[in-house]
């Protein structure tokens, strides 16, 4: 079943002066793991923002389950999407509070179960007080890699339909990056996975690669 699709774009952009795609038809279905590849500024992130309704195209069509995105609630669409970006926002509070913020029906036990399942518990235990470690506004006091691990856990515990990793491994060391990629390879975390990267990721689990 077709789940998400760009269809027959003559051109597309979010403003008339910002055309960045020409003549493209692309569909995504449940189970797809998509690598979006291109240099910085090539339009990768904008492409995904169009897909999830953060930007509106001035030409072309976007369909979700056969319905035009114009006929759907943008708020409802965004509720189905989890994003881990290069620039992580963490609020002042504990690690566990940041992970469970906005999550209904999940608690500390669920977080620990997830960490153990994906063998990420060591990354949290390295923090001074584990899940109870206090962090300052916007993650001051922890490393960029730790912030991205926290954001990754926060995204996957919400069980979103769409998971977008936007340069989300950029601050991770090589071993941690391999760990995250192994999780993406061996587990179904969402219906459709998008990984945005400026460098080639040689992982065979991607079944679609879009080059910008």
N, C-alpha and C positions, 0 to 999 in steps of 0.2 A: 504494500500500500504506500502510495506517495505520502510523505509526511511534510516535507518542507521543500519549496522549490522557487528558484528564480526561473522565469520563463520568458524567452524571446526578447531580450533587451536590445533595442537599437543602441541606446546609451543609458547609463545610469549614474546618478550622483545624488548628493543631498542638497546641492544648490546648482543652479544652471551653470555657474562658473567653475564648478568642481566636478566635471565629468571625469570618471576614472575607469569605467568599464565599457567596453564596446562589444556588441554582438556576443552575448553569452546566454546559454541555457544550462542550468545546473539544478539537479534535484538531489535531495537527501532523504534517506529512509531510515527507519529504525534499525539500529545495529551499525550504522556507518561510523567510522572513526576517520576523521578528515584532517589532513595536514594542510594548512594554509601557509604557503611559503612565499617570501618576498623580502626585498630590502626595506629598511625603515622608510616610512613615508610613501610606500607603494600602494596603499589602500586596503591592506589586510584587515585592520581593525574596523575601518569604515564599512567594509563588506559585511562583516558580522553584525555591526550595529544596524545596518539596513535590515538584515535578516530578522532581528529580534524587535524591530520597531522603534529603536532609539533614534534613527533617522528615517525620514520619509523620502522615497525616490520621486524625482520629478518626471521620470519616464520609466517604462518597463513595469513588470508585475511581480509580486511576491505572493505565493500561495502557501497556506498551511492547511493540510488535509483537504485540499481542493477549494478552500475558501480564500478569497482575496484578503490580504492583510488589512485593507481598508475597511473591511466589514467586521473586523474582530477588535476586541478591547485590547489596547496596548498594555494596559495594566495586567490583564489576565495573561497575555503573552509573556511579559517580563517575570511574572511569578513562576513561570515554568523554566526559567533560565538561571543557571548558576555561573558566575564569572570569577575566575582567579586571574588577576592582572599583574603586571610587573610592579605597578605602584599600589601597594597594599594599604588599606585604611584599617587601622585597629584603634578602638576607642580606649579611654582610660578605664582600667579595670583588670580583672584576672584573665588568664588565658581561657579558662572554662567559660567565663561570661562572654568572651568574644566569640568562642566557637558556637555557643548555644543561642546567641542573640538572634531573635526573630524565628527561632525554630520551635514549632509546636509539637508536643508529644514525645520529646526526647529529653534525656537527662544525662547526668554524669556517667552512669553505668553504660549508656549507649555509646558515649564518646570513648570510654575505655575499651569497650568491645570492638569498636571500629579501629582504634589504634593497634590493638593486639592482632586483629584480623589481617591488617595490612603491614604489620611489623614496623610500626612507626612509633611505638611506645618509647623507644630509646631517645628519640628526638625531643620528646616532652620531658622525660626524666632528666635530661641534661640541664634543664632550666632550674634555677635555685629552689623553687618550690613546686615544680611540676605544673600540673594544671592550675594550681592556686597562685602561681607566680603573678605578681602585679606588674602591669606594663603601663607606660605613660601614654598620653594621647598620641595617636598615629604611630604607635609601635616604638616610640623612643625607649631605648634601654635593651632592646633585643636586636639580633642581627637580621639582615634582609632575608637570609635563608630561613631562619626560624619563623619570621613573619609569613613567608610564603607557605611553609608547612602548615601553620595555623590556618591560613586562608584556604588552603587545599582541603583540610579536614572540615572546615566550616562549610565549604561548598558541597562536599559529597554527602555530608550527614543530612542535608536537606532533601535528598532524593529528587533532584530536578530532572525534567525531561531532557533539557539541553545543558551540557556542560562545556564552557569555553575557557580554555587556558591560553591567555594572551601573554606570551613571553613569560609564562609563569615559572619557568625553571631557570630564568636568567641569573638569579642570585644564588643558585644552588651549586654546591660542589659536585664533582663528577659522580661520586658514589650515590649521593642523594638524588641526583637527576635520574640515574639508572633505576633507583628504587621506585620513583614516581612513575617512570615509563613502564616498569614491570607491572605496577598496579593497573595502569591504563590498559596494558596488554591482556592481563589475565582475568580482569573483573569487568563486569558490565555495571558501570556506575551511573549510566543515564541512557536515554534512548539514542541520542546522537552526540558524539564528542567532536569538538573542534579544537585543534591545537594550532595556535598561531605562532610562527617562528620566523626569524630573519635568517636562520641557518638550517641547512639540511639535517634532518633527524633520520638516521638510518635505522628505522624500526619497521619491521615487516607487518606489524599489526594495523598500520594505516591502510585502509582499502581505497581511499581517494586522496589524491594530492592536487591542490589547486595552486598554480604558480602565478604570482603577480609580478 
